[in-house]
Amino acid sequence: LHLNITYLLKADEKEDIRIKPDENSGVAWFSFGEAIEASTEAWFQKRIYPKLIAKLRSDLDWCFRSEFIPDWVFSRMEGISYGPECTVPRSDLRYLRVLHIGFDQKTHIGEMICHKEIAKDLCDIFRSLYEAGYPIEKMLLVDVYGGNDELSMADNNSSCFNFRMIAGTNILSEHAYGRAVDINPLYNPYVLSDGSFT
């Protein structure tokens, strides 16, 4: 009798993997497709992994969710995208965690802050984009770039909230309210009314 127990676990790919060389040296993060390819047993490739992956895919709601901004996230924003001059209540904003296909064709976990009024719509949109295989290179909080939109866009980072003015004006940007989203901004520039773009 040979008993084999196989698991596919949902987790954060940014977490460190604890490897004990004499026990689990083959442990690694895999996307759904890579999990099948990594197996060396045809029976598992054909019968086991497809069933497990189908189960995980059916639970995608968990992978496209919004919530009140937790303290550990807000601590990364405070003084950067959410500076002392910010007039938007924290309670009006939501923290999104969604899956997206990167330019490397692998599945990644993206983060975004947006206004609560568009949070559900954005989760639905990003799920549709993910299921369609639409590539989004990066989805990091703009705080990773010190709140500098130019640096974020130059790195083709998709983002939403950043309490700031429209460039060259004293008017608050829609990004300041978490109501504007830039997706792959390096390749989708902002087109002005005169036809020019930035």
C-alpha positions in Angstrom: 0.0 0.0 0.0 1.4 3.4 -1.0 -0.2 6.5 0.5 0.5 9.8 -1.0 -1.0 13.1 0.3 -0.7 16.1 -2.1 -1.5 19.7 -1.3 -1.6 22.9 -3.2 -1.5 25.8 -0.8 -2.7 29.4 -1.3 -0.1 31.8 0.1 1.8 35.0 -0.4 4.6 34.6 -2.8 6.5 37.3 -1.0 6.8 35.2 2.1 10.1 33.4 2.7 10.2 29.7 2.2 11.8 27.7 5.1 13.9 25.0 3.5 15.5 22.1 5.4 17.9 20.6 2.8 17.6 17.0 4.1 13.8 17.1 4.1 12.2 19.6 1.7 14.9 21.0 -0.6 12.4 20.9 -3.5 9.9 23.3 -1.9 9.3 26.4 -4.0 6.6 28.8 -5.1 4.8 27.7 -8.3 2.1 29.3 -10.4 -0.8 27.0 -11.4 0.8 26.0 -14.7 4.3 25.5 -13.2 2.9 23.2 -10.5 1.9 20.7 -13.2 5.1 21.0 -15.2 7.2 20.6 -12.0 5.8 17.2 -11.3 7.8 14.2 -12.5 4.9 11.8 -12.3 2.5 11.6 -15.3 -0.3 10.3 -13.1 -0.1 13.4 -10.9 0.1 15.7 -13.9 -3.1 14.2 -15.4 -5.2 13.2 -12.4 -4.2 15.1 -9.3 -2.9 18.6 -10.0 -5.7 19.5 -12.5 -8.3 18.7 -9.8 -6.5 20.7 -7.1 -6.0 23.7 -9.4 -9.7 23.6 -10.5 -10.6 23.8 -6.8 -8.3 26.7 -6.2 -9.5 28.6 -9.3 -13.1 28.2 -8.1 -12.2 30.0 -4.9 -10.8 33.1 -6.7 -13.0 35.5 -4.7 -10.5 35.1 -1.9 -7.8 36.3 -4.4 -9.7 39.5 -5.4 -10.7 41.3 -2.3 -10.8 44.7 -0.6 -10.7 45.6 3.1 -10.3 48.5 5.4 -6.6 49.6 5.3 -4.9 47.5 8.0 -2.4 49.1 10.3 0.6 47.2 8.8 -0.3 48.7 5.4 -1.1 52.2 6.6 2.3 52.3 8.4 3.9 52.0 4.9 1.7 54.9 3.5 1.8 57.3 6.4 3.9 60.3 5.6 4.3 59.3 2.0 1.2 58.8 -0.1 -0.9 59.7 2.9 0.9 62.7 4.3 0.0 65.0 7.1 -1.8 67.3 4.6 -4.1 64.5 3.4 -7.8 65.5 3.8 -9.2 62.1 2.7 -10.3 60.1 5.7 -8.6 56.8 6.0 -12.0 55.2 6.4 -12.9 56.3 2.9 -10.1 54.2 1.4 -9.7 50.5 0.8 -6.8 48.1 0.5 -7.0 45.8 -2.5 -5.1 42.5 -3.0 -5.6 41.0 -6.4 -3.9 38.5 -8.7 -2.5 39.7 -12.0 -0.5 38.2 -14.8 3.0 39.8 -15.1 5.0 40.4 -18.2 6.8 37.2 -17.3 3.5 35.3 -17.8 3.5 34.3 -14.1 0.8 35.0 -11.6 1.6 37.8 -9.0 -0.1 39.3 -6.1 -0.8 43.0 -6.5 -1.6 45.7 -4.0 -3.6 48.9 -4.5 -5.3 51.6 -2.4 -8.5 53.1 -3.8 -11.7 54.9 -2.7 -14.3 52.7 -1.1 -16.8 53.6 -3.8 -14.9 51.9 -6.6 -13.3 49.1 -4.6 -15.7 46.3 -5.6 -15.7 47.4 -9.2 -11.9 47.4 -9.3 -11.8 43.9 -7.8 -14.3 42.7 -10.5 -12.3 44.4 -13.3 -8.9 43.0 -12.1 -10.5 39.5 -11.9 -11.8 39.9 -15.5 -8.3 41.0 -16.7 -6.7 38.1 -14.8 -9.0 35.6 -16.3 -8.5 37.0 -19.8 -4.7 36.8 -19.3 -4.2 40.6 -19.7 -0.7 41.4 -18.5 0.0 44.0 -15.9 3.7 44.4 -15.2 3.6 45.6 -11.6 1.0 46.6 -9.0 2.8 48.1 -6.0 1.8 50.8 -3.6 3.2 54.1 -4.8 4.9 54.4 -1.4 7.5 51.9 -2.7 8.7 54.8 -4.9 8.6 57.4 -2.1 5.2 58.7 -3.4 6.9 59.9 -6.6 4.4 59.3 -9.4 7.1 59.9 -12.1 9.3 57.1 -10.7 6.3 54.8 -10.3 5.1 55.4 -13.9 8.7 55.2 -15.3 8.8 51.7 -13.7 5.4 50.9 -15.4 3.8 50.4 -12.0 0.0 50.3 -11.9 -1.4 52.3 -9.0 -4.3 54.4 -7.8 -4.2 56.4 -4.5 -1.6 59.1 -3.9 -2.6 62.3 -2.2 -1.1 64.9 -4.6 -1.9 67.8 -6.9 -2.3 67.6 -10.7 1.2 68.4 -12.1 1.8 72.1 -12.5 -1.4 73.1 -10.6 -2.9 73.6 -7.1 -5.8 71.3 -7.9 -6.1 67.9 -6.3 -5.7 65.0 -8.7 -8.4 62.3 -8.7 -5.6 60.1 -7.5 -5.7 62.1 -4.3 -9.2 60.7 -3.7 -8.3 57.2 -4.9 -10.6 57.5 -7.8 -8.1 57.3 -10.7 -6.2 54.2 -11.8 -3.1 54.0 -14.0 -2.6 50.6 -15.6 0.8 50.0 -17.3 1.3 53.8 -17.5 4.6 53.5 -19.4 2.6 52.0 -22.3 -0.7 53.7 -21.7 0.2 57.4 -21.4 -2.2 60.2 -20.3 -3.6 61.8 -23.5 -4.4 65.5 -23.2 -7.3 67.3 -24.9 -5.0 68.7 -27.5 -3.9 65.2 -28.5 -0.5 65.4 -26.8 0.4 62.9 -24.1 2.6 62.5 -21.1 
